[in-house]
Amino acid sequence: MIGVTGATGNLGRLVITSLKEKGATEKIVAIARSPEKGADLGVEVRRGDYDEPASLVQALQGVETLLLISGSEVGKRTPQHRNVINAAVEAGVSHLVYTSLLGAEHSTLSLADEHRETEQLIKDSGMTYTLLRNGWYTENYLALVDGALAGGALLGAAGDGQIASATRADFAEAASVVLLEDTHKGKVYELAGDESYTLTEFAAELSKQVGKEIPYKDMSEAEYISVLVSVGLPEGLAQVIAGGDVGASKGELFDDSKQLSSLIGRPTTSLSEAMRAALAESA
Ligand SMILES: NC(=O)c1ccc[n+]([C@@H]2O[C@H](COP(=O)([O-])OP(=O)(O)OC[C@H]3O[C@@H](n4cnc5c(N)ncnc54)[C@H](OP(=O)(O)O)[C@@H]3O)[C@@H](O)[C@H]2O)c1
């Protein structure tokens, strides 16, 4: 049995779709804090909340391989992930796959500490493991497109940093490959898109696709945070987004190892393709 936590989230849903496409439907246990949200997944759904150890031990009964999708509550994740790892050991899970952060070992992003701590807990747990150090989702930047079109400029704080993002679907497919094949035990993968771009290049691609000049306007981290807060984002989220850009400016969202395309056996989805699909969807 293959367990997938965060199964009702964006990435989790795509992992389950990919596992089903590979013929593993009967082996999947989707784990969600609100199982009713997973009614449409078409696989067994069990309740497991990162904050409730007993629910996790129950949910993991019979699971041999577990994908722990990192939680979304920044600041609470180390104890939450510890709960999942301890429950996995108690329930007899033998192999744990974790969605970490690109370059987690040395990353200066504020998000990196929780990933480093989780990686250490996994290494200390005695289970075999695979670490999927995921780079930035292309969707993180595509989410800025509407605002850029409305405001006439793409705003950010990434300078000339190269961003080797990949779509969630590509990261999800890599996870499903690792969950289904036996050859990835003990491996640490740095996962990123085959191509990279600066935000100036992102804005140029957007301008080309919408037929209107949308320049990139680079600003300081503090300025960018205040713009994000002024349009209604919570301060914490604004700090994470702007912090990601500052990381990008230092090269922390860049990787050219092509381990993602190698895992999925095809080139990663290009920025232009992902942007075209996103624009078509929002039209
Ligand atoms: N690489 C990147 O660019 C990037 C960007 C954003 C996030 N991330 C990380 O990657 C993860 C997956 O991304 P995503 O886009 O799928 O995020 P997402 O859509 O927010 O999904 C997060 C999942 O975690 C579940 N979750 C949160 N707290 C939980 C708890 N206490 N107990 C059980 N489940 C809990 C959520 O459950 P519900 O469905 O009930 O909400 C959801 O299914 C995120 O959680 C975050 O750690 C990476």
The ligand as a MOL file (V3000), in Angstrom:
LIG
                    3D

  0  0  0     0  0            999 V3000
M  V30 BEGIN CTAB
M  V30 COUNTS 48 52 0 0 0
M  V30 BEGIN ATOM
M  V30 1 N 7.7280 24.2610 -4.2010 0
M  V30 2 C 6.9000 25.2880 -4.0930 0
M  V30 3 O 6.9320 26.2450 -4.8830 0
M  V30 4 C 5.8700 25.2710 -3.0350 0
M  V30 5 C 4.9040 26.2880 -3.0050 0
M  V30 6 C 3.9210 26.2360 -2.0180 0
M  V30 7 C 3.9390 25.2080 -1.1030 0
M  V30 8 N 4.8890 24.2430 -1.1550 0 CHG=1
M  V30 9 C 4.9390 23.1150 -0.2000 0
M  V30 10 O 4.4640 21.9670 -0.8940 0
M  V30 11 C 3.2930 21.4520 -0.2230 0
M  V30 12 C 2.3160 20.9420 -1.2630 0
M  V30 13 O 1.9980 22.0050 -2.1440 0
M  V30 14 P 0.4830 22.2430 -2.5630 0
M  V30 15 O 0.5000 23.2300 -3.6470 0
M  V30 16 O -0.1980 20.9410 -2.7470 0 CHG=-1
M  V30 17 O -0.0970 22.9320 -1.2310 0
M  V30 18 P -1.6170 22.9010 -0.7530 0
M  V30 19 O -2.5360 22.8450 -1.9140 0
M  V30 20 O -1.7560 24.0240 0.2130 0
M  V30 21 O -1.7370 21.5070 0.0090 0
M  V30 22 C -1.2730 21.3200 1.3030 0
M  V30 23 C -1.9020 20.0420 1.8110 0
M  V30 24 O -1.4600 19.8370 3.1570 0
M  V30 25 C -2.6210 19.4910 3.9040 0
M  V30 26 N -2.4610 19.8440 5.3040 0
M  V30 27 C -2.1620 21.0620 5.8140 0
M  V30 28 N -2.1860 21.0050 7.1490 0
M  V30 29 C -2.5150 19.7400 7.4830 0
M  V30 30 C -2.7220 19.0700 8.6950 0
M  V30 31 N -2.6150 19.7020 9.8740 0
M  V30 32 N -3.0210 17.7490 8.6660 0
M  V30 33 C -3.1540 17.0980 7.4850 0
M  V30 34 N -2.9930 17.6750 6.2970 0
M  V30 35 C -2.6910 18.9870 6.2920 0
M  V30 36 C -3.7420 20.2980 3.2760 0
M  V30 37 O -5.0010 19.7930 3.6590 0
M  V30 38 P -6.3760 20.5120 3.1890 0
M  V30 39 O -6.6020 20.0280 1.7780 0
M  V30 40 O -7.3650 20.0300 4.1460 0
M  V30 41 O -6.1260 21.9950 3.2440 0
M  V30 42 C -3.4290 20.0960 1.8170 0
M  V30 43 O -3.9280 18.8770 1.3740 0
M  V30 44 C 2.7780 22.6330 0.5990 0
M  V30 45 O 2.0320 22.1710 1.7080 0
M  V30 46 C 4.0760 23.3120 1.0150 0
M  V30 47 O 4.7060 22.6300 2.0860 0
M  V30 48 C 5.8520 24.2560 -2.1120 0
M  V30 END ATOM
M  V30 BEGIN BOND
M  V30 1 1 1 2
M  V30 2 2 2 3
M  V30 3 1 2 4
M  V30 4 1 4 5
M  V30 5 2 4 48
M  V30 6 2 5 6
M  V30 7 1 6 7
M  V30 8 2 7 8
M  V30 9 1 8 9
M  V30 10 1 8 48
M  V30 11 1 9 10
M  V30 12 1 9 46
M  V30 13 1 10 11
M  V30 14 1 11 12
M  V30 15 1 11 44
M  V30 16 1 12 13
M  V30 17 1 13 14
M  V30 18 2 14 15
M  V30 19 1 14 16
M  V30 20 1 14 17
M  V30 21 1 17 18
M  V30 22 2 18 19
M  V30 23 1 18 20
M  V30 24 1 18 21
M  V30 25 1 21 22
M  V30 26 1 22 23
M  V30 27 1 23 24
M  V30 28 1 23 42
M  V30 29 1 24 25
M  V30 30 1 25 26
M  V30 31 1 25 36
M  V30 32 1 26 27
M  V30 33 1 26 35
M  V30 34 2 27 28
M  V30 35 1 28 29
M  V30 36 1 29 30
M  V30 37 2 29 35
M  V30 38 1 30 31
M  V30 39 2 30 32
M  V30 40 1 32 33
M  V30 41 2 33 34
M  V30 42 1 34 35
M  V30 43 1 36 37
M  V30 44 1 36 42
M  V30 45 1 37 38
M  V30 46 2 38 39
M  V30 47 1 38 40
M  V30 48 1 38 41
M  V30 49 1 42 43
M  V30 50 1 44 45
M  V30 51 1 44 46
M  V30 52 1 46 47
M  V30 END BOND
M  V30 END CTAB
M  END
